[in-house]
Amino acid sequence: MAAHSTDQISLTWIAHAAVHGSASPCLTPGDWERLPYDAEAGHLAPLLDAWLSEHDHDAPDQVVRQLKALRLRHLAWHRARTGALLEVLDAFERLSIEAIVLKGATLAWTIYPSPYLRPMSDLDLLVPAAAAGTAQAALRHLGFSGEVAFRPFGRNAHHHPIASRVDAGCAINVEVHVDALSRDTRASIALDNLSEPPRRFLLDGTPRLALGHIDMLRHLTHHLLEPTPDSDIRLIGAVDLLRFARAFHEEIDWPRLETEFPFVVTALGCLHHVVPLPDELRRFIPSTNCAVPRHVGKTMRPLRWIVRRERRIADVAAELLRPPDWWMHAYYNVPMGHSLKKTQLVRHPWRVAQWLCLRIAGW
């Protein structure tokens, strides 16, 4: 496993505890002091509090109190968001709108010991493109406010503008998706091109629809590798992916996944350098002969953060054209130990040009 700098130790500790149920290395007083803030920023505070309550530890009392307070807050938010989600899904059902629940709102009820341990921010719902306008209108009838139409820039976005309301002091944000993946990817996960039929799961005791296992792994992998402002991968995304792959390991059609969507397997191998893969996934661990790539756990920043008027053109070009090697291996499906030369010289510059053209055209 790659070495980590001092400011990454607490994040690594949290991720290891969340995936493996154990944590290492030992934390210094400074690491413990930072832990609640890192856990909350990574959307893992409730899960970390639950872990500490079940294991021996030397966490300072102040840290324990902070995490318990965060857990109680997330529990209240979870109740409010679950109630709103059920209300929205019932409204869609009355309108005969098929809706698939995406990301956290599904994972909370399927791969975590208790649903409130997986915080939700936005509630993401995938609907048929032809029904998206009706679904957005239904949200307005339920008291959600937001932009009625797409903005001139991004008029072909993969989801409608966020619809928001406040319930019991909790902000509820709903995104109606026509595609689970951003237009910046070259793939699509929509209701008319799913790799597998949706599967049913129980959301607060009521049957709802989720993506099939292969589409879920595709979605979680793409989401993990999306740009972030600080260029660190989303910690909750890594935990979601590994917990899902482990929980449904026996049900996942791995041969098909490796044949048709090998980038998921490559990403799992890359992720091992951030959080060691669980035993069920050990066959995807890169060979010890493969050198660890530069900047493990780092992704690109969003284009709007890179391309700024006040920045020098040379700095913009350098950041655009030489992203972290770790991310390039995972994003472009280049297995560890294979050269990135062609990707650096051809594939990535071409992809950057496509992204910039889409934005110039207002796509």
N, C-alpha and C positions, 0 to 999 in steps of 0.2 A: 504493500500500500504506500502511496506517495506521502512524503513528509508534509506536515502542515505548519503554517506559520502560527505564531501565538494567537492572533486574532481569529483563527479558524478553529482552534481547539474546542471551544464550547459548542460550536455548530456541529463538529464531527461527533462529539460526545452525545448530543441530542439525537442526531440521526441514527447513531449506533443503537442507542436505547430504544428508539421508536421502531426500528426494524428487527433487532435481534433480542430485545428484552434484557440486554446486558449493556454495560457501558464501560468504556476505557478510553484514554488512560485516566489516572487520577487527576482531579482538577485542583488548581491552586486557588487560594482565596479570591484572587482577582477574576479567575474563570467563573467561580460560583457567583460572584457579584454580578457578572455580565449575563449569566445564564437565563434569568427570567426575561430579559429584554430580547435576547437572541431567539428564545423559544417563541415569544409572542410575535416577533417580526417574521419568524418562519411558520406561523400558524400551527405551532406544536405545543403551546403552553398547557392546554388541558391534558394532552397525552403524557407530557412530562410529569405533571402533577400526579396523575394516576400511577405512573411508573415509580415515583418516589414513595408513594403511599404503600407500595407492595414490596419494596426492596430496602435492604439496609443501605444507608448512605451517611455521609458526613456533611450534608448540606446545612449551611447556617440557618437558624430559625427564621431570619428575615426573608431568606430566599423561599423557604417553605410557605411562609405567610403570603408572599407576593404571588406565588403560583396558585395557591388556593383561592385567592381573590380573583385572579384571572380565570380560573376554572368556573367559579360561580357566575362571572360575567358572561362567559361563553355559553354556559348552560341556559341563561335567560335569553341570550341572542338566538341560540339554537331553537328554543321553543317558539319564539316569534317567527323565525324564518321557516320553520317546518309548517306552522299553521298557515302562513301566507302561501307557501308552495302548494299545500293541499288545496287551498282555495283556488289558486290559479289552475291547477290540473283539473279540478272538478269543473271549472268554467270551460276549459278547453274541451273536456269530454262532452259537455252539454252541446257544444258546437260541432261535435264530431271531428275535432282536430286531434290527430294522432301526435303524441308528444313523447319524446325520449328524454329522460332526465340525465344530464351530463355531469361529469366531474364530481365535485365534493358532495353534492346532494345525493348522489348514488353511493359513492364510496363510504360515506358516513354510516350507511345502513348495511353495508356488505362486508367490509374488511376491518372494521374497528370494533373493539369490545363493547363500546357504547357509542351511539351516534354523535353525542355532543363532543366526543373526543376529537372529532374531525371538524374544525371550524369551517363554516361556509361564508363566503363573502357575497359574490353574485350568485344568483340562481339561474343556471343556464339550461335552456330547453330547446331541443332540436325538433323542428316541425317541418312539414312539407313546404316547399317554396311557395306553392299556390295558396297556402293557408296562412302565411306569415303576416300578411296585412290584417286579416281577421283576428289573429291571435294578438297582435299589437293593439287593435281596437278593444278587444276584450279586457286587456290590462287597464286601459283608460277607464272602462266601465267599473273596474274594481278599485278605482281611486289612485292608480299609478299615474304619475306625470312624467313627461319626457318629450323629446322631439318626436313629432308625428312622422316625419319622413327622413330619409337618409340625407346626410350633409352633401353639399356639392362635391367635396373631397371625400372619397371613399363611398361613392354611391353604389358600388357593387360589393360592399363589405359582407362578411360572412354572417353578420348578425345585425338586427335592427338596433336603433339607438336604445340605450339603457332606459328602462322604465323604473321609477323609484317612488316609494312612499315610506312613511315612518309609522311603525306599529309599536306602541308601548315604549317609545324612546329608541327603538332599534331601526336603523335604516335597512330597508328591504330593496334590493336591486335585482331586476329580472332582465335577462337577455334572451330574446327570441332569436334562435339561430336557424339559418337555412343550410348551414354547413358547420360541422364541428371544427373545421380547420381554417386557419387564416388564408387569405388570398396570396400571402407571401410564400406559401408552400406550393409544391407542384402536385399535391395530393388533395383528395377530397373525401370527406365522410358525411354524406347526406342521406336522407331517407330513401332516395332512389338508386343508391349505389353501395349499399352496405355489403360487407363481406360475409356477414352472417345475419340470420334473423335476430331482431332484438330479443333480449331475455327478460323475464319477469323477476322482480324483487319486491320485498315488502318494505314500504315506506310508512313507518308508523302504523303498521298493521294492514295497510291497504296495498293491493298489487299495482305496481307501476312498471314502466318499461325502461330498460337500460340498454346500452350498446352490448352486442355480443362480445365474447372474450377477446377475439382478435382485434376487432375495431376499438375496444377499450384500450388495449395495449398500444395500438397505433396512436390513439388520441393522447394517452398519457405521455408517450414518448415525445410526440411533437410539442406538447405543452411544456414538458420539462426543458426542451431546448430553445424555447422562445426567448427573444431578447429581454434583458432586464436592465433597469437604469444603472445598477451598480456592477453589472456584468457577472454577478454570482447566480448560479442556478437556484431556482426556488427549492428550498429544502423540503417543503411539503410535497412538491412534485416528485422528488426522489423517493420519499417514503411511500407515497401513494403507489408508484410504479412497482417497487419491490414488494410491498405488502400484497398488492393485487396478484402479481405473478406467483407469489408463494401460496396465497390462499386458494387460487384456482389452478394450481399447477397441474393437477390430475385431469382437469376438464379442458384445458387449453390444447388446441391442435398444434403442437409445437412443430411437427414436420411441415405443415402447411405454412405456418408463420415464417419459418426459416427459409422456405422456398419463395414465397410471394412477398414477404415484408421483412427481408433480412436486416434492415436498418434497426429494427427493434432489438434484435440480438446483438448487433454491434454496439448499440447504446447501452445495453445491459453490461457488456464487457467494459465499456468506458466508465460506467457508473461504479464499477468495482473499486476504482481508484479513489472514489469519494466515500462510499459506504460499502464495506465488504459484502459480496453477494451471499444470501442465505444458502444453506446446504442444497436446497432443491434446485438452485440455479448455478451450482458450481461448475457445470460443464461449459458455461459461457465465460469463465474467468480467463483473461488473456494469458498467454504463455509467459513464464518468467523470463524468457529470452527477449520479450518485447520491451523496448524502452518505454518508460512512463512519459507521456507527452507533456509539452509545456502547458502550464496554467490549468491544472486539473480543477474541474468544477466551475470553470469560467465560461461564460457565453458571450455573444455579442451584445452590445447595447442597442437600443432602438435607433433607427436612422435619425429620428428627430433630435436625439441626444448627441449624435455624432456630427451631423451636418448642421453646424451653427455658423451664423455669419461672423461671429467674433473670433472663430477659430482659424488658424492658418490652414491654407489649402493642403500643405504638406502633412499636417497633423491629421486632417480629415481623411486624406488618402491612405495614410499609414494605418489608421484604425479600421477603415473600411476594407482594405485589401489584405490585412494580415491579422485576422482574428485569432483567438486562442486555438492552438493545435488540438487540444482535447475536444473542443466543440466541433472542429472541422471533421475529426474522425467520426464523431457520433452523427452529426448533421448530414454529412455527405456519404455516410455508410462506407467509410474506409476503415477496415479492421485494423486493430493495433498491430504494429509490425510492418504494415504496408506504407509505402511512400505517399506523402501528401503533395508531392511536386506538381502533378497534373492538376490536382484540385486547387492548389495555390495559384497556378499560372493560368488556368483556363476555366475550370468549373466555377470557382467562387467569383472571379471578376465578372463572368457572364451573368451569374445570379444577381450580383450587386447591380449591374446595369439594368436588369429586368426590374428589380425593386424600385430603382430610381425612376425608370420610365413609367411604371404604374402610378407613381405619385405625381409625376409631372402631368400625366394625362388625367389625374383626378379619379383614377380607377377605384 
